[in-house]
Amino acid sequence: MAFIRASLVIISLRSRELVLGNENKDLEHLEKAVHLADGAYLAGFLALKQQRLEEAATYLATAAEKQSRLGRYFSSTASPPPWACPSRTRCPRMWGPDLRGVLVGLVQVYQRQERWDDAIACLERLKRIEPDDVVVKLSLAELLLDARPGDKNVYWKVVRLADGIENETPVHTALLLYKARALRGLGLLDAARETLTGALRRGKGRSEELLRALRYERALVYEDLGKPRRARSGLEKLYAEDPDYEDVAARLGL
């Protein structure tokens, strides 16, 4: 019992340090509590922040194995910070000390290790837990397209992930972008163009980065549709805004 009580004190102290932003504190103390789910959870994210990826993967996998006990020892005064969804779109979805949070952490570890299949498996597991979560769908679509370019099965999967999605929020807009990329990959160019046109109807609340990505993708669709003037017009506008954006200069022959 004394050892368990000591472990709980360690968890409380480490989680308080994380809340205060002291992520660089020595990991040694917390490693004494990794036999507990919450200790493994915190140790995993601390190791991730310190780029100790092998240790992070081990600790977070341990936390996943003990998922039923996650969050048991965190109090309202010493709760861990939430962890962000791994999508590059910087969507505002956060996760706490539960299996979902652990899976998000593992995705980040596996991505940095370029263990794409493991990262995809974690996101697919997360999607089974949260089947209607648009942020999860977005993260999975993004990772699938990055990890398996040119794979038609992936394109079909991304299209299905975006099935029924309307342009409600910036997260939905980003998922529509990936749907359009998948449709273009499948050669369904008219469908891709319609998807992008719908996504571009709403600019409020969307980042310039996202809007440019949509317009760039639409220019590529116009190229594939055999409409070079429409494609060039779009690329010229992008170049005027950002001459270094993607391969726009090369496509314009500059």
C-alpha positions in Angstrom: 0.0 0.0 0.0 2.8 2.4 0.8 4.3 1.9 -2.7 0.9 2.5 -4.3 0.4 5.7 -2.2 3.9 6.9 -3.3 3.0 6.2 -6.9 -0.2 8.3 -6.6 1.8 11.2 -5.2 4.2 11.0 -8.2 1.2 11.0 -10.6 -0.3 14.0 -8.8 3.0 16.0 -8.9 3.8 15.1 -12.5 0.3 16.0 -13.7 0.5 19.4 -11.8 3.8 20.1 -13.5 2.3 19.4 -16.9 -0.5 21.8 -16.2 2.0 24.5 -15.2 3.9 23.9 -18.4 7.0 22.3 -16.9 7.2 19.5 -19.5 11.0 19.3 -19.3 11.0 18.0 -15.8 12.9 14.8 -15.3 11.0 11.7 -16.3 12.7 9.5 -13.7 10.1 10.0 -10.9 7.1 9.3 -13.2 8.7 6.1 -14.5 8.3 4.7 -11.0 4.5 4.8 -11.5 4.2 3.3 -15.0 2.7 0.1 -13.5 -0.5 2.2 -13.0 -2.5 3.2 -16.1 -2.4 6.9 -15.3 1.3 6.8 -14.6 1.9 5.1 -18.0 -0.4 7.7 -19.6 1.6 10.7 -18.3 5.0 9.0 -18.8 4.0 8.3 -22.4 3.1 11.9 -23.2 6.1 13.3 -21.4 8.4 10.9 -23.4 6.6 12.0 -26.6 7.2 15.7 -25.8 10.9 14.9 -25.2 11.1 12.9 -28.5 11.8 9.7 -26.6 9.7 7.8 -29.0 10.4 4.2 -28.2 9.7 4.8 -24.5 6.6 6.8 -25.4 5.2 3.9 -27.5 5.9 1.4 -24.7 4.3 3.6 -22.0 1.2 4.5 -24.0 0.7 0.8 -25.1 0.8 -0.1 -21.4 -1.9 2.6 -20.7 -4.0 1.2 -23.5 -3.8 -2.3 -22.0 -5.0 -0.9 -18.7 -7.7 1.3 -20.3 -10.4 0.5 -17.7 -8.3 2.2 -15.0 -7.4 5.3 -16.9 -8.3 8.6 -15.1 -8.8 6.8 -11.8 -6.1 8.8 -9.9 -6.4 12.2 -11.4 -8.1 14.8 -9.3 -9.7 18.1 -10.3 -6.7 19.9 -8.8 -4.1 17.7 -10.5 -5.6 16.7 -13.8 -3.5 16.2 -16.9 -3.8 18.6 -19.8 -5.8 17.4 -22.8 -4.0 16.3 -25.9 -4.7 17.5 -29.4 -5.8 15.5 -32.4 -2.9 14.7 -34.7 -4.3 16.2 -37.8 -2.2 18.9 -39.5 -5.3 21.0 -39.9 -5.0 22.1 -36.3 -8.6 21.3 -35.6 -9.7 22.1 -32.0 -10.4 18.5 -30.8 -8.9 17.6 -27.5 -8.8 14.3 -25.6 -8.3 13.5 -21.9 -7.0 10.6 -19.9 -8.9 7.8 -21.5 -8.4 5.2 -24.2 -9.2 7.8 -26.9 -6.4 10.1 -25.5 -4.0 7.2 -25.5 -4.8 6.3 -29.1 -4.2 9.9 -30.1 -0.8 9.8 -28.4 0.1 6.6 -30.1 -0.8 8.0 -33.5 1.6 10.9 -32.9 4.4 8.5 -31.9 3.9 6.2 -34.8 3.7 9.0 -37.3 7.1 10.4 -36.1 8.5 6.9 -36.3 7.0 6.5 -39.8 5.1 3.4 -38.6 2.2 4.2 -40.9 0.3 1.0 -40.6 0.3 1.2 -36.8 -0.8 4.8 -36.8 -3.6 4.0 -39.2 -4.7 1.0 -37.0 -4.9 3.3 -34.0 -7.0 5.8 -35.9 -9.3 3.1 -37.2 -9.7 1.8 -33.6 -10.5 5.4 -32.5 -13.1 5.6 -35.3 -14.8 2.5 -34.0 -15.1 4.2 -30.6 -16.2 7.5 -32.1 -17.8 6.5 -35.5 -19.4 9.9 -36.1 -16.6 12.1 -35.0 -15.6 14.3 -37.9 -12.2 15.1 -36.5 -11.3 11.4 -36.3 -12.5 10.9 -39.9 -10.4 13.9 -41.0 -7.3 12.6 -39.3 -7.7 9.2 -40.8 -8.3 10.5 -44.3 -5.3 12.7 -44.0 -3.0 9.9 -42.8 -4.3 7.4 -45.4 -3.6 9.8 -48.3 -0.2 10.6 -46.9 0.9 7.0 -46.1 -0.5 5.3 -49.2 -0.4 7.7 -52.2 -1.8 6.3 -55.4 -3.7 3.5 -53.7 -7.2 3.4 -55.2 -8.5 1.4 -52.3 -7.5 4.3 -50.1 -9.2 6.7 -52.4 -12.5 4.8 -52.1 -12.0 4.6 -48.3 -11.6 8.4 -48.0 -14.7 9.0 -50.2 -16.6 6.8 -47.8 -15.2 8.6 -44.8 -16.7 11.8 -46.2 -20.0 10.3 -47.1 -22.9 12.6 -46.2 -20.5 15.4 -45.0 -21.8 18.9 -45.4 -19.7 22.1 -45.2 -20.7 22.9 -41.7 -17.4 23.8 -40.0 -13.7 24.2 -41.0 -13.2 20.6 -40.0 -15.9 19.5 -42.4 -14.3 21.7 -45.1 -10.9 20.0 -44.6 -12.5 16.6 -45.0 -14.2 17.7 -48.2 -10.8 18.7 -49.5 -9.5 15.2 -48.9 -12.7 13.8 -50.5 -12.0 15.9 -53.6 -8.4 14.6 -53.7 -9.6 11.1 -53.5 -12.2 11.6 -56.3 -9.5 13.1 -58.5 -7.3 10.1 -57.8 -10.2 7.9 -58.9 -10.6 9.9 -62.1 -14.1 11.2 -61.0 -13.2 14.8 -62.0 -16.7 16.3 -62.2 -17.5 15.0 -58.8 -14.2 16.4 -57.5 -14.9 19.8 -59.0 -18.4 19.9 -57.5 -17.1 19.0 -54.1 -14.5 21.7 -54.2 -17.0 24.3 -55.4 -19.2 23.5 -52.5 -16.4 23.6 -50.1 -15.3 27.0 -51.3 -18.8 28.6 -50.9 -18.0 29.1 -47.2 -14.9 31.1 -46.4 -15.9 32.5 -43.0 -13.9 30.9 -40.2 -11.7 28.9 -42.7 -7.9 29.6 -42.6 -6.1 31.0 -45.6 -4.1 27.9 -45.7 -7.2 25.7 -46.1 -8.8 28.0 -48.7 -5.6 28.0 -50.7 -5.4 24.2 -50.6 -8.9 24.0 -51.9 -8.2 26.4 -54.7 -5.0 24.7 -55.6 -6.8 21.3 -55.8 -9.5 22.9 -58.0 -6.8 24.1 -60.4 -5.4 20.6 -60.6 -8.9 19.3 -61.4 -9.3 21.9 -64.1 -6.0 20.7 -65.6 -7.2 17.1 -65.6 -10.5 18.2 -67.1 -8.7 19.7 -70.1 -9.5 23.3 -69.1 -6.0 24.9 -69.1 -7.3 28.5 -69.0 -9.4 27.9 -65.8 -6.5 26.1 -64.3 -4.0 28.8 -65.1 -6.3 31.5 -63.8 -6.5 29.8 -60.5 -2.8 29.2 -60.3 -1.9 32.8 -61.2 -4.1 34.0 -58.3 -2.4 31.6 -55.9 1.0 32.8 -57.2 0.1 36.4 -56.6 -0.8 35.6 -53.0 2.1 33.3 -52.3 4.8 32.8 -55.0 6.3 29.8 -53.0 3.0 27.9 -52.6 3.4 24.2 -53.5 4.6 23.9 -57.2 2.5 26.8 -58.5 5.5 28.6 -60.0 6.7 25.5 -61.9 3.2 24.8 -63.2 3.1 28.4 -64.5 6.5 27.9 -66.2 8.2 30.5 -64.0 
